[in-house]
């Protein structure tokens, strides 16, 4: 029971999780305002402004830095992992989303291919560099405030 209590009271766990939740709710609300349609799948969906991935990993790194010192090995691990996640979000996953968009167009063009698919590929996989940057700034600010 003590382990559960410690986890619930660990800022390095709950700050990133709560931040992720609020950013995803923000995305649902902005999607509702823009498209005039409630899309609850946005709560767990990837992509969009700001990057919740970036916010989560940067808030985690800052929380770890505050807790264990910005000169600690654990902070170095968190910082490097944050950079990997943000690079992946703006680079690799964004490229995969662009490829999915092109493949979907090819598959929708009559007579162009004989490939049959069950559904469209997910196109909103990654983030633009601006979305990653804004998410990172939010994560850093929240990490230092809380």
URUR-V171387 format. One record per pair of residues at least 12 apart in sequence whose ideal C-beta (glycine too) atoms are under 7 Angstrom apart, sorted by sequence separation. I is the first residue (numbers start at 1). J is the second residue. D is the distance in whole Angstrom. If there is no record, write none. Layout:
i	j	d
I	J	D
I	J	D
This chain:
i	j	d
28	40	7
28	42	5
61	75	7
64	78	5
27	42	5
28	43	6
104	120	5
61	78	4
104	121	6
24	42	7
60	78	6
61	79	5
103	121	6
24	43	5
104	123	7
27	48	5
61	82	5
100	121	4
100	122	6
101	123	5
100	123	5
57	81	6
58	82	5
57	82	4
100	125	7
97	123	5
23	50	6
97	124	6
24	52	6
57	85	5
97	125	4
23	52	4
57	86	7
96	125	5
97	126	5
96	126	7
20	52	5
23	55	6
53	85	6
54	86	5
93	125	4
94	126	3
93	126	3
94	127	6
54	89	6
19	55	5
20	56	5
53	89	5
90	126	6
19	56	6
89	126	6
90	127	5
51	89	6
89	127	5
90	128	7
90	129	5
16	56	4
19	59	5
90	132	4
16	59	5
89	132	5
15	59	5
16	60	5
86	132	5
12	60	6
15	63	5
47	97	7
86	136	6
12	63	4
11	63	5
12	64	6
12	67	6
48	124	7
51	127	4
47	124	3
46	124	6
47	125	6
54	132	5
58	136	5
62	140	6
45	124	6
46	125	5
47	126	6
47	127	6
51	131	5
55	135	4
59	139	4
63	143	5
50	131	6
51	132	5
54	135	3
58	139	3
62	143	3
49	131	5
53	135	7
54	136	4
57	139	7
58	140	5
62	144	6
48	131	7
52	135	6
55	138	5
56	139	7
59	142	5
50	134	4
51	135	3
55	139	4
59	143	4
49	134	6
50	135	4
54	139	6
58	143	7
50	138	6
19	139	7
19	142	5
15	142	7
15	143	7
15	146	5
11	146	6
